[in-house]
C-alpha cells in the first residue's frame, strides 16, 4: 500500500515563529515544549485550519456542531478510528489527529457530580481534527511539515489533498511572522478568596480529613483581571513561555476562548501500548541564591508532608491505571523525584503500565480523568468538597490539553499554570494539595508562588 502522507523537511524553523506565522488561521494550536528536555520536552507541534471539529457541550458530543448519538468518549474513539493511519517511525509522535482540551468539567460525562457555578460558558471539550501538523524535534533541531490528506477516504483523492495542503502551508510559512502587539491588563488582579478566606478553606479541608471524609484535596483560588482592548494573546504567551518555560506548555486560539498554558505536568501518555502518568505533588519556591536554592530543594525532598501528599496520589493513580492495564504491569519507576522549573521545585512521581488489548487512549481518559494530583483522594468525594469550597467553575484549569493521534498515540498535560483569555478578561487558578499536615498560611503563600510568573508575564 503506497504512502498517502505528504512529508517535507523544513530545516531549523523556530516553533514560536511558526505559530506566529500561522496565527491568522482558525483554531491555531501550539503544543509547546518551551523548556527543552531530552525526553519530556523534546517535541513541539503547531497545527491550524482543521478539517473537522469535535466538541462536548452540556454532555453532548458534537461533530462540526451536529449532535452525535454516542456518549462523548465512544464518539471520539469512533471518529479517530475513521481516520486511522499508521505511524511513521523516526518522526515526532503527533502526526495528525484530534488536539485541544478537555475541561475540568468534562468529569460530568464520567461521574454524577454537582456542577460548580459558571460565570463564563466553557464547552467541556474542544478537539479540532488536524490533517496538517508542523512538528519540531528540539534534540535534533529539525522541523517537519506533515500532511495526511484527511478527510478524503479515496486513496487517490487523499494523496492529492495531502500534497495540495502541504503546498498551501509551505506557502503560508514563507510569508513570515506577523508583528506582535500589546498584551497589557486594564485592571489589577482580584481573587475569589481573601487571604484569610483561603486559610479558612484550608482549615475546612483539614477538618474533613481529620473527620475521615477524605485523605487529601486540591484547593485553588481564581484570579481575574480586565484586559486592554485588542490584547494580543499570542504576545502574552510569548512572554509567559520566556518567563516560565515548561515541558507541557500550550497556546490554543479557539473561537470559544484563548488558552495559554505553561504546565510542567503530564497527565497521561499512551504510546505503543504503554501508559504513563507523572503526578506532581510537593512544591517549594526557588531562590536566586544558588546555595539557598539547593537547600530549598533538599528540604522539599525530605518533607514528610510533601512526600505523604505524593504517595497518596501515586496510590490513587496506580488504582486508576489498574482499571485499563494488564494485571501486574502497573509500576512506579520514580517516586518523589525532584524536578526544577523557573519559579519552583516539584516532587514528581512516574506511574506506568501496559494497556489491555483492545483498549485505547479514550479508555485511559475514562479511567483516569480528571488527574488525581489536582483533585485529591478519594477522588469523587474530594471533587465534591472542591466544588463546595471553591464555589466557581474551574473551566480548563485542572482539565487537560494535548492530542489524540490518528495512530493511537496520545499525550495530555494537566492544565495548571493556565490562563483563559477573552476579549474582556484574563483568568487563571493557582492551588495546592491539602493534607492533615498542611499549614494554612504556607498553603496560601504557595498559591502566590505558583501565580507569580503569570502576574509577571503580563507586566513584562
N, C-alpha and C positions, 0 to 999 in steps of 0.2 A: 504493500500500500504506500503510495507516494506521500511525501510530506506536504501538508497543506498550510503549515505555519510559515509566514514570511519573517525572516530574521535578518537584521542588519546590525553591524558593529558600529558604534558611534564614537569610538575613541575614548577620550577622557572628559566627556561632558560633565559639568557640575550638576548635582541633583537639585539644589535650590534654584539655580539658574534655569534648569529645565522646567520646574514648577512655575517659576516666574514667567517664562515664555508662553506656557500653555494656560495661564491663569484666566484668560478670557473665555475658555471653553466651558461648557456646562459640566457640573459635577466633578470639578477638579479634586483629585485625591493624591495626597503626598504622604506615603508611609516612610518615615524619615529616621534613619539611624544617624542622627547628628553627632552622637558620641560613638566614634568608631571603636569597634571591639572585634577581635579576630573571629568570634563566634556570634555573640549576641547582637553586635552592631555592625555586622558585615555588609548587609544589603539595604538599599533604599529603592522605592518604587514610585513612579509618577504615572497616573492614568487620568483620562478625561473623556468626555463625549461618549458615554456608554451606549450600547445598543438596546439595553432594556433596564428596567428598574424594579427591584423587589423592595417592598416596604411592609411594615406591620403597623396598622393604625387601629386603636381600640380593639386589639386582639385579633383582627382580621388580616390575613395575608393578601397582599395586593401585587399584581404584576402589571406594570405600566398603568396603574390606577384602577385596574379591573380586579374585582374580588376573585379569589381562588377558593375552591371547595375544601381544600385540606387545611389542617392547622398549620401554623407558621413554619415549624421546622420540617415536617414532612413535605410541605410545599417547596421550601428552599432546596431540600435534597432532590426533589423531582426535577426542578429547573437545572440544578448543577449536573444531574445525570443526562439531561437533554443535550448538554453541550460538553460532554465528557471528552477529554483528549489526553493523550499520553504525555508524560513529562520528558523534556529534552535534558539529558544529563549534561553537567558541566556549565549550566547557566544558572543565574539567580532563580530561586524557587517559585516566585509568583509569576506565572506565565499565562495570565488571563484568568478571569473568574469574577466572583462577587466580592466586593470590598466596600467597607463603610463602617457602620457602627451598630451595635446592639445597646440600647439604652438600659440603664439600671432597671427601669420598669418593664423591660422585656420579661422579667421574672413573673409577671402576672399571667403570661401564657403558659407557665410551667407549674405554678402553685396558686392556691386560693389565698390571697393576701389582701389586707386593707390598703387601698391606694392612699398616697400622700396628696395633700392639696397642691394643685397645679396653678401657677400664675402665667407661665409661658408654655403653650402647647408644644409637645415634642413627640413625634412618632416613636413607637417602641423600637423600631429598626428601620434603617435605610441602607440598602446594599445594592448599588448600581452594578450592572454586569458589564465588565470592560473587555472589549475584544483586542484593544491595543494597550501595551504596557511598555514603558521605558524603565529599564532596571539598571541598577548600579551595584557593582561589586567593589566595595571600598578597599578590600585587601589587594586586589589586582589593579585597581584603578580603571577598570573597563566599564563602559556603558553599552547597553543593548536596546534596540528597538524591536519588539516582537509583536507581530500582527497575526491574529488567529483566523480571521475570515468569518467568525460567527457574526450574525445568527444564521448565515446560509448553511443549509444542510447538504445540498448537492455538491459533490467534491469539486467539480469544475468551477461552479459559481463561487464556492468558498475560496478557492485559490485566487480567483480574480479579485474578489473583495479584499482578501488579505494583502495582495500587492498594492491595490489602489489605496487602502487605508494607510499602509506603510508610507507610500509616496506622499499622502496628504500630511501626515505627521512630520515627515522629514522636511517638507516644505515649511511647515509652521515653525519648526525648530530653527530653521535658517533665518527667521525674522529677528531673532534676538529677544532678550527680555524687555518687558515694559518697565518704565520708571516706577519706583515705589513712592507712595505718598505718605501723608501724615497718619499717625496712629495714636493720637492723644486722647486722654479722658476729658470729659466735660464736667466731672464732679469728683468728689472724694469717694472712697470706698465705704460702704456700710455693710454690716453683718446682721444676720438673723438672730445672733446671740450677742449679748453684752459679755464682758469678761466674767462677771460674776454669774451670769446665766449659764455660760458654758461650764464653769466649775460645778454649778448645781446639777447640770446634766450628767457630768462625770460621776458625781456622788450618787445620783439616781441609778446609774448603771451598776455601780459598786454595790448598792443595796440589793439590786436584782441578783447579782452574783452571790452575795452572802446569803440570800434567801433560797439559793439553789435553783433559781429560774433559768440562768444561763451561766456559761463559763467566761464569755468574752463578747463584747460588741464594739463595733467601729462607729464612732460618733463624729460628725463633721459640722463645721459652720460654713454658711454660704455667704460669700462676698459679692456685692453687686455695685456697679457704678454706671453712670451715663457716659456715652462716648460722643465724640465730636462728629458733626455732620461729615459724611464722606470718608469715614475712617477706612484705612487700608488694612484689612485684616491680615493679608499676607506680609505686609511690612511689620506688623506686630509679631507675627510668628517668626519672622527672620530675627527679630531682637530676642525673642524668647529662646530660640534654639542656640543663639550665641551665648546668652547668659546662663542657660540651664540645659546644656546639651544632654540628650537622653538616647538610650538604645532603642526605645519603642515609641518615638515621637510620631506625631501625625498632624496634618493640616487637611481639613475637609471643607470645601466650599460648596455646600449643597443649597438647594432652594430653601429648605426649611430653616437652616441656620448654618453658621460657620463654626468649625471646631478647631481649636489649636491646642495640641496636647504635647507635653514633654514628659511622658510617662517612662519610668525606668523599669516597669514591671510587666513580665509576660504572664498572661492568663493561661492560655493553652497553645501548644504547638502540636500539630498532627502531621507526621511525615513518615511515609512508608510503614505504617502500622505501629509506629512508636508515638506515644502521647507523653508530653512533658508539661508540667506547670511549675512556676517559680515564685512562690508566695514571698512577699516582703512583710516582715513583722519585726519591728525594732528599729528605732531611728535615733540618731544623735546629730546635733548640729556640727558643722565643720568650723575650723579656725584657720585664719590666715597664718598663724604662728605654727611652724612645722612640728615642733615638739608637742605643743598643746593639742594639735590636731591628731597626732599619733596617740596621745594619752586618751583623748575622747573616743577614738576607735577601739582601743584596748578595753576601755571601761564598758563600752557597748557590748563587746564580745563576752565580758564577764557578768553582765547584768542579769540577775535572776529573773527580774520582771520581764525583760525583753525576750529572754530565751524561753520562758514559760509561755509567753504570748505566741512565739513562733511555733513551739512544739504543739500547742493546741490546734493551730491551723493546719499544720502538717498532718496531724491525725485526721482532721476533717477532710482534707484533700485526698489522703490515702483511701478513705472510705468512698469519696465521690468517684475516684478513678476505678476502684474495685467494681463498680457497677457496670463498667463498659470494657474493662481489661480482662485478659485471660487470668485464671486463678494463679496465684503465687508469682505473678510478674511485677506487681507494684512494689517499688523500692524507693529508697531515699538516698541517692548517692552523695548529696550535700545537705548537711544540717547546720543551719545558722552560720553560713559563710558570710564573710564581710565583703560588701561592695560599696565603693565610694563614688559620690557624684559631686556636682559643683557646690551644692549647699549642704548636703547631708551625707552621713554614713548610714547604711542599712544592713540589717541581718536578712539574708536571703537563703532559703532552702530550695532544693530541687526534688520534685516527686515525679516519677515516670513509670510507665507500664506499657505492655503490649496489647493493642486493641484486639478485641474479639473479632473473629472472621464475620464479615457481612455488615459490620458497623462502620460508620463514617464520622467525620468531624461534627456533623449535626447531632449525632447521638452523644458525643462528648459534651457538647453545649447543653443538651437536655439533662445530662447527669451532673454537671458542674456549675452551671450559671445560676446566679452571679458568683464571682470568686469568693471563696471563704475568707480570704485575707481582708476583704473590705465589708464583710457582713459580721461574722462572729460565729460562735458555737454555743449550742446547736444552731444551725443556720436559720431555720424557719422562725424560731422564737426570737433570735437576735434581730431579724429583719422587722418583726412586729414591734419590738422595742425601739428600733431606729426610727420607724415612722412616727411612733408616739412622741418621741423626744425631739426629733428634728423639725417636724411639722411643715415640711416643704419637700417637693419632689426633687430627687437628685438628677433627673434627666439623664444626660450622657455620663455624668460623673459616677464612677464605680460600675459602669457598664463595660463595654469592650469595643475596641477599634482594631480592625485588621482585615484579613482576607480569607476567603474560601476558594481555593484554586479549582479550576476545571479538572485537574488531575487528582483531586482528593486531598491535597495538602491544605493546611490551614495554619495561620499564625495570628493570634489575637492578643492585644495588650489588656491590662487593667487600666481603665481611663481615669487615672489620677493625674494631678497637676494639669488639669484640663479646663480650658476656658471656652465658654459658649458666647459667641458674638452675634448680635443682631444689629440692625441699623441704629438702634437706640441705646443698647446696653451691652455690658460685659458682665459675665457672672462665672464664678468658679467656687468650688468647695475645697476645704482643707480639713482633714480629720486625723484620727488615730485610733488604735485599738485600746480598749479599756479593759483592764483585768482587776482582780481584787487588790493587787499591789500598786495600782495606779495612784499617782499624786495629782489631784485636780489642777493645781497651778502648773505643774510641769506638763500636763497634757495640753492645757490651753496654750502654753508657750510653744509646744511642739507644732501645733497647727500654724502658728505665726511663722515659725522657721520654714515650714513647707510652703507657705504662701509668699514668702519674701521675694523669691526670684520672679514670680509673676508680677507682683507690685512693681519691682524694679524694671521689668521689661517694658511696661507702659511708660515709665519715666525716662528711659534711655534716650 
